[in-house]
Amino acid sequence: MREYVVVLLTAGLVTFLATPVVRVAAVRLRMMAAPRERDVHVIPTPRGGGVAMYLGVAAAILVATRLPALQRTFDDSQTAAVLVAGGLICALGVLDDKFGLDALTKLTGQIAAAGVMVLLGVQLAFVFLPVADIGTLSLGPDIGVPLTLLLTVATVNALNFIDGLDGLAAGVSAIAALAFFAYSYNLGIEGYDDIASAPTLITAVLAGACLGFLPHNFSPARIFMGDSGSMLVGLMLSAAAVSATGQADPQTFDSAATLLPLALPLLVPIAVLSIPFIDLVMAVVRRSLRGRSPFSPDKMHLHHRLLAIGHSHRRAVLVMYFWAALLSFGAVGLSITGGRAELLASIAVLLVLGVVVVLSPRTRRAAREARAAELAAQRRRSRADHPTARAVRATAGRPGDPAAKPSPQGVR
């Protein structure tokens, strides 16, 4: 654990120190995000922060090669594969941050980077399906490679979609990485795999890079991670999911008498990445139903909806953090404890609390509107009951009274 803390702190410190340098370079190279109609920021802001994050990741992995225990993670090529593919996709993101690549070009580059990662050793080898007595399903290259590519590209774009508020993508990614780290590390503690494993190292390094970048990116952001950062984070999270899913045979779990523990190796990666994937699926369905391209931008993402409800910028980001942490660490907690009733009850209470927090601005606004309507009605009744108003009505109702006759201007 001490060595993992060392690499996490290394990634965080290098990223934190490199980000101001990258910011100055981005300003000089005119890699600026100008405010658009769907954006929240109001002044041009430099992007390309993913370069600083990649420098932090590379420095931490270099340190890991010199640590006694973590040297074992380099017995296979998974960590090196993530480093090489991460460099490629980060370079692709820099080009997009500078020149604004079209969707097809970016998609082609994402598939190419994911393909390099697969060729260098990161591939979904088997998956456990707890339905119809299927059990552990071994995947050959003809199935495992396309599934790995699909998962990687989907995760990359999911992270890109939620990068719409200051600090949102970096914070959610840090939470997801820490949850993956806890899951993978626990598998090593329980003896299902070596504690010094590739997914555990990848997630520790990624968490450090995100946490090191967050002080520069939280509202008000001084720099955006840009596509160079969101795509790098997405690729590393997908690599961790692929590696962690295949670490242990779930049929050997001590609590295999129940369905939940058997399904957890499949459910944990889904739960950890649930917030980005929910936003991705909703965006694709919404845009497809309207006859638009799935990559066409709009202002209907989850964070936009929170702002529309009435949350402030920072509050919307913190609400997203809460839900990401609840789903991620809730799933990891279930995998570690085997689904104890106390944990399930705590998760249920937090779910209710989360819904209340999300809807609280709308409830307060409805209460304010109802109170304003009640006050307006009271004022109307007060005016109607005033002696002067009664006298006017009585005078207007007398026959032959000039006040009762319509004015010429009122006749059409």
Phi, psi and omega per residue, in radians:
M1 nan -0.660 3.133
R2 -1.058 -0.667 -3.138
E3 -1.213 -0.629 3.057
Y4 -1.138 -0.670 3.079
V5 -1.101 -0.682 3.136
V6 -1.080 -0.815 -3.101
V7 -1.225 -0.615 3.094
L8 -1.094 -0.822 3.132
L9 -1.145 -0.627 3.106
T10 -1.088 -0.837 3.126
A11 -1.065 -0.746 -3.128
G12 -1.139 -0.781 -3.098
L13 -1.178 -0.787 -3.139
V14 -1.113 -0.742 3.119
T15 -1.104 -0.768 -3.125
F16 -1.069 -0.747 -3.115
L17 -1.335 -0.532 -3.099
A18 -1.403 -0.420 -3.057
T19 -1.068 -0.785 3.092
P20 -1.051 -0.621 3.111
V21 -1.154 -0.782 3.117
V22 -1.106 -0.631 3.130
R23 -1.094 -0.781 3.116
V24 -1.092 -0.747 3.122
A25 -1.118 -0.687 3.134
A26 -1.127 -0.673 3.108
V27 -1.136 -0.758 -3.125
R28 -1.176 -0.586 3.137
L29 -1.513 0.033 3.129
R30 1.065 0.649 3.016
M31 -1.553 1.286 -3.021
M32 -2.001 2.469 3.063
A33 -1.654 1.764 3.122
A34 -1.300 2.486 3.136
P35 -1.065 2.320 3.059
R36 -2.045 3.015 -3.066
E37 -1.053 -0.617 -3.095
R38 -1.565 -0.084 -3.103
D39 -1.471 2.803 3.121
V40 -1.706 -0.589 -3.119
H41 -1.258 2.660 -3.014
V42 -1.994 -0.127 3.110
I43 -2.214 2.631 3.084
P44 -1.011 2.306 -3.070
T45 -2.239 2.335 3.129
P46 -1.157 2.584 3.069
R47 -2.220 -3.131 -3.051
G48 1.812 0.245 3.138
G49 -1.088 -0.294 3.096
G50 -1.063 -0.450 3.102
V51 -1.114 -0.786 3.103
A52 -1.108 -0.665 3.111
M53 -1.137 -0.708 3.120
Y54 -1.151 -0.669 3.078
L55 -1.068 -0.700 3.082
G56 -1.118 -0.741 3.114
V57 -1.080 -0.819 -3.113
A58 -1.115 -0.726 3.131
A59 -1.120 -0.717 -3.136
A60 -1.157 -0.704 3.112
I61 -1.163 -0.632 3.076
L62 -1.103 -0.727 3.078
V63 -1.107 -0.681 -3.125
A64 -1.081 -0.541 3.126
T65 -1.167 -0.313 -3.107
R66 -1.758 -0.044 -3.126
L67 -1.629 2.403 -2.993
P68 -0.987 -0.882 -3.060
A69 -1.316 -0.771 -3.053
L70 -1.259 -0.180 3.057
Q71 -1.065 -0.444 -3.131
R72 -1.182 -0.374 3.140
T73 -1.199 -0.274 -3.120
F74 -1.671 0.189 3.042
D75 -1.165 -0.504 2.997
D76 -1.939 3.140 -2.991
S77 -1.744 0.172 -3.029
Q78 -1.131 -0.788 -3.125
T79 -1.126 -0.748 3.097
A80 -1.105 -0.641 3.125
A81 -1.086 -0.746 3.135
V82 -1.161 -0.670 -3.141
L83 -1.141 -0.765 -3.126
V84 -1.207 -0.869 -3.134
A85 -1.117 -0.627 3.092
G86 -1.099 -0.679 3.090
G87 -1.117 -0.690 3.137
L88 -1.152 -0.799 -3.078
I89 -1.283 -0.496 3.046
C90 -1.176 -0.706 3.085
A91 -1.111 -0.689 3.063
L92 -1.050 -0.742 3.126
G93 -1.135 -0.636 3.098
V94 -1.093 -0.744 3.103
L95 -1.078 -0.687 3.120
D96 -1.218 -0.694 3.098
D97 -1.085 -0.548 -3.104
K98 -1.516 -0.835 -2.979
F99 -1.891 -0.235 -3.124
G100 1.208 1.239 -3.119
L101 -1.191 2.671 3.085
D102 -1.321 2.882 -3.016
A103 -1.087 -0.701 -3.109
L104 -1.152 -0.717 3.114
T105 -1.110 -0.759 3.120
K106 -1.116 -0.746 3.141
L107 -1.081 -0.724 3.102
T108 -1.084 -0.765 3.108
G109 -1.131 -0.662 3.102
Q110 -1.108 -0.750 3.116
I111 -1.124 -0.680 3.135
A112 -1.132 -0.780 3.123
A113 -1.119 -0.730 3.090
A114 -1.118 -0.638 3.102
G115 -1.119 -0.703 3.077
V116 -1.079 -0.737 3.124
M117 -1.075 -0.711 3.120
V118 -1.163 -0.787 -3.124
L119 -1.078 -0.536 -3.115
L120 -1.534 0.013 2.966
G121 2.234 -0.092 3.124
V122 -1.678 1.907 -3.071
Q123 -2.636 2.492 3.082
L124 -1.296 1.918 -3.050
A125 -1.593 -0.700 3.086
F126 -2.685 2.817 3.141
V127 -2.535 2.544 3.140
F128 -1.708 2.200 3.117
L129 -2.001 1.886 -3.075
P130 -1.450 0.819 3.132
V131 -2.356 2.511 3.021
A132 0.924 0.573 3.105
D133 0.984 0.562 3.125
I134 -1.301 -0.784 3.124
G135 1.275 -2.527 -3.112
T136 -1.347 2.158 -3.103
L137 -1.854 2.021 3.120
S138 -1.425 2.259 -3.092
L139 -1.858 2.181 3.041
G140 -1.421 3.060 -3.137
P141 -1.033 -0.547 -3.101
D142 -1.190 -0.383 3.096
I143 -1.894 -0.761 -3.078
G144 -1.093 -0.698 -3.111
V145 -1.165 -0.887 3.112
P146 -1.075 -0.651 3.127
L147 -1.137 -0.707 3.107
T148 -1.125 -0.756 3.098
L149 -1.077 -0.749 -3.132
L150 -1.114 -0.798 3.135
L151 -1.086 -0.729 -3.111
T152 -1.142 -0.848 -3.123
V153 -1.125 -0.698 3.125
A154 -1.115 -0.754 -3.138
T155 -1.165 -0.708 3.117
V156 -1.026 -0.805 -3.112
N157 -1.300 -0.534 3.090
A158 -1.114 -0.771 3.098
L159 -1.149 -0.606 3.124
N160 -1.168 -0.623 -3.103
F161 -1.209 -0.627 -3.081
I162 -1.498 -0.024 -3.139
D163 -1.423 1.172 -3.074
G164 -2.154 -0.150 3.092
L165 -2.232 2.654 -3.136
D166 -1.020 2.133 3.069
G167 1.441 -0.062 -3.044
L168 -1.225 -0.967 -3.086
A169 -1.119 -0.720 -3.126
A170 -1.125 -0.758 -3.126
G171 -1.200 -0.796 3.119
V172 -1.103 -0.682 3.115
S173 -1.158 -0.698 3.087
A174 -1.084 -0.735 3.109
I175 -1.100 -0.797 3.130
A176 -1.091 -0.736 -3.134
A177 -1.132 -0.740 3.123
L178 -1.141 -0.651 3.095
A179 -1.155 -0.766 3.073
F180 -1.064 -0.701 3.126
F181 -1.062 -0.808 3.139
A182 -1.066 -0.711 -3.139
Y183 -1.138 -0.866 -3.112
S184 -1.153 -0.712 -3.132
Y185 -1.129 -0.672 3.118
N186 -1.146 -0.630 3.065
L187 -1.060 -0.683 3.089
G188 -1.183 -0.703 3.115
I189 -1.078 -0.703 -3.122
E190 -1.337 -0.115 3.065
G191 1.599 0.173 3.130
Y192 -1.407 -0.318 3.120
D193 -2.797 2.968 3.089
D194 -1.169 2.425 3.081
I195 -1.053 -0.661 3.086
A196 -1.493 1.487 -3.081
S197 -2.162 2.819 -3.087
A198 -1.084 -0.844 -3.116
P199 -1.116 -0.591 3.115
T200 -1.170 -0.739 3.107
L201 -1.172 -0.756 -3.113
I202 -1.046 -0.784 -3.094
T203 -1.242 -0.623 3.086
A204 -1.119 -0.755 3.129
V205 -1.138 -0.761 -3.128
L206 -1.132 -0.729 3.105
A207 -1.047 -0.741 3.110
G208 -1.093 -0.744 -3.137
A209 -1.124 -0.736 3.136
C210 -1.151 -0.740 -3.141
L211 -1.183 -0.591 3.088
G212 -1.225 -0.521 -3.139
F213 -1.460 -0.470 -3.005
L214 -1.018 -0.712 3.131
P215 -1.021 -0.513 3.111
H216 -1.465 -0.307 -2.979
N217 -1.908 -0.266 -3.131
F218 -1.244 2.665 -3.043
S219 -1.027 2.265 -0.064
P220 -1.429 2.244 -3.034
A221 -1.255 2.405 3.038
R222 -1.674 -0.260 3.089
I223 -2.757 2.564 3.058
F224 -1.749 2.619 3.070
M225 -1.244 -0.435 3.119
G226 1.160 -3.070 3.103
D227 -1.155 -0.490 3.103
S228 -1.081 -0.562 3.122
G229 -1.542 -0.802 -3.086
S230 -1.123 -0.663 3.134
M231 -1.272 -0.617 3.064
L232 -1.097 -0.796 3.138
V233 -1.104 -0.770 3.132
G234 -1.059 -0.733 3.130
L235 -1.135 -0.732 -3.122
M236 -1.200 -0.660 3.097
L237 -1.160 -0.697 3.110
S238 -1.157 -0.667 3.088
A239 -1.104 -0.711 3.093
A240 -1.122 -0.700 3.132
A241 -1.127 -0.773 -3.140
V242 -1.093 -0.791 -3.108
S243 -1.202 -0.775 -3.076
A244 -1.211 -0.581 -3.132
T245 -1.118 -0.575 -3.111
G246 -1.718 0.248 -3.087
Q247 -1.271 -0.687 -3.011
A248 -2.300 2.594 3.015
D249 -1.431 1.955 -3.062
P250 -1.143 -0.279 3.128
Q251 -1.268 -0.152 3.093
T252 -1.670 0.016 -3.122
F253 -1.123 2.484 3.141
D254 -1.109 -0.547 -3.087
S255 -1.714 0.589 -3.074
A256 -1.252 0.042 3.112
A257 -1.267 -0.313 -3.137
T258 -1.948 2.806 -3.082
L259 -1.291 -0.642 -3.037
L260 -1.034 -0.917 -3.129
P261 -1.068 -0.560 3.115
L262 -1.153 -0.588 -3.073
A263 -1.488 -0.215 -2.996
L264 -1.073 -0.667 3.099
P265 -1.016 -0.454 3.074
L266 -1.555 -0.596 -3.046
L267 -1.389 -0.570 -3.083
V268 -1.053 -0.871 3.101
P269 -1.060 -0.642 3.122
I270 -1.129 -0.781 -3.121
A271 -1.153 -0.713 -3.115
V272 -1.095 -0.645 -3.110
L273 -1.735 0.292 -3.004
S274 -1.119 -0.780 -3.088
I275 -1.059 -0.897 3.100
P276 -1.070 -0.687 -3.085
F277 -1.252 -0.636 3.081
I278 -1.067 -0.775 3.122
D279 -1.116 -0.708 -3.141
L280 -1.098 -0.866 -3.103
V281 -1.097 -0.773 3.126
M282 -1.072 -0.696 -3.139
A283 -1.157 -0.774 -3.131
V284 -1.119 -0.802 -3.139
V285 -1.114 -0.801 -3.104
R286 -1.050 -0.821 -3.082
R287 -1.261 -0.625 3.124
S288 -1.157 -0.711 3.119
L289 -1.110 -0.480 3.117
R290 -1.579 0.093 3.115
G291 1.310 0.393 -3.123
R292 -1.889 2.889 3.075
S293 -1.195 2.463 3.093
P294 -1.040 -0.353 -3.115
F295 -1.672 0.004 3.129
S296 -1.297 2.345 -3.050
P297 -1.303 2.711 3.005
D298 -2.713 -3.103 -3.128
K299 -2.012 0.765 -3.104
M300 -2.128 0.301 3.077
H301 -1.203 2.946 -3.102
L302 -0.995 -0.749 -3.104
H303 -1.205 -0.552 3.060
H304 -1.160 -0.660 3.133
R305 -1.154 -0.664 3.090
L306 -1.113 -0.699 3.086
L307 -1.130 -0.666 -3.131
A308 -1.176 -0.575 3.108
I309 -1.123 -0.576 3.141
G310 2.331 0.048 3.098
H311 -1.260 2.560 3.015
S312 -1.289 2.987 -3.130
H313 -0.985 -0.957 -3.097
R314 -1.139 -0.703 -3.129
R315 -1.116 -0.687 3.103
A316 -1.073 -0.724 3.110
V317 -1.123 -0.759 -3.135
L318 -1.150 -0.619 3.077
V319 -1.108 -0.735 3.092
M320 -1.124 -0.675 3.055
Y321 -1.023 -0.793 -3.104
F322 -1.029 -0.844 -3.110
W323 -1.186 -0.673 3.093
A324 -1.088 -0.751 -3.137
A325 -1.182 -0.714 -3.124
L326 -1.099 -0.839 -3.116
L327 -1.210 -0.739 -3.082
S328 -1.187 -1.012 -3.063
F329 -1.300 -0.401 3.015
G330 -1.115 -0.789 3.114
A331 -1.149 -0.713 3.120
V332 -1.142 -0.715 3.094
G333 -1.059 -0.694 3.090
L334 -1.119 -0.662 3.140
S335 -1.186 -0.539 -3.108
I336 -1.443 -0.716 -3.059
T337 -1.590 -0.247 -3.102
G338 1.429 0.257 3.073
G339 1.470 0.840 3.112
R340 -1.163 2.625 -3.092
A341 -1.093 -0.655 -3.134
E342 -1.073 -0.741 -3.139
L343 -1.186 -0.726 3.118
L344 -1.074 -0.709 3.123
A345 -1.137 -0.712 3.125
S346 -1.112 -0.739 3.124
I347 -1.105 -0.710 3.127
A348 -1.088 -0.744 3.123
V349 -1.105 -0.751 3.135
L350 -1.168 -0.583 3.074
L351 -1.085 -0.793 3.114
V352 -1.094 -0.757 3.113
L353 -1.059 -0.712 3.128
G354 -1.095 -0.726 3.111
V355 -1.106 -0.732 3.125
V356 -1.076 -0.760 -3.136
V357 -1.113 -0.731 -3.127
V358 -1.100 -0.750 -3.045
L359 -1.549 -0.097 -3.040
S360 -1.042 -0.703 3.113
P361 -1.097 -0.671 3.130
R362 -1.165 -0.679 3.127
T363 -1.143 -0.768 3.116
R364 -1.113 -0.695 3.130
R365 -1.140 -0.729 3.097
A366 -1.100 -0.685 3.115
A367 -1.140 -0.713 3.110
R368 -1.116 -0.730 3.135
E369 -1.140 -0.723 3.111
A370 -1.113 -0.722 3.120
R371 -1.133 -0.714 3.114
A372 -1.120 -0.697 3.103
A373 -1.137 -0.687 3.116
E374 -1.121 -0.747 3.116
L375 -1.123 -0.699 3.115
A376 -1.100 -0.709 3.105
A377 -1.129 -0.706 3.106
Q378 -1.098 -0.703 3.120
R379 -1.122 -0.712 3.114
R380 -1.105 -0.743 3.114
R381 -1.131 -0.678 3.133
S382 -1.110 -0.752 3.108
R383 -1.121 -0.691 -3.124
A384 -1.161 -0.600 -3.114
D385 -1.501 -0.079 -3.125
H386 -1.182 2.452 -3.132
P387 -0.943 -0.685 3.137
T388 -1.080 -0.750 3.132
A389 -1.130 -0.682 3.110
R390 -1.141 -0.698 3.122
A391 -1.109 -0.714 3.124
V392 -1.104 -0.741 -3.139
R393 -1.154 -0.686 3.137
A394 -1.144 -0.741 3.127
T395 -1.134 -0.716 -3.126
A396 -1.159 -0.421 -3.097
G397 -1.525 -0.096 -3.124
R398 -1.338 2.428 3.113
P399 -1.158 2.451 3.116
G400 1.345 -0.006 3.133
D401 -1.314 2.257 3.141
P402 -1.007 -0.512 -3.113
A403 -1.174 -0.379 -3.094
A404 -1.468 -0.275 -3.109
K405 -1.404 2.449 3.094
P406 -1.203 2.490 3.123
S407 -1.301 2.652 3.130
P408 -1.016 -0.589 -3.124
Q409 -1.148 -0.423 -3.090
G410 -1.477 -0.130 -3.093
V411 -1.540 2.302 3.104
R412 -1.908 nan nan
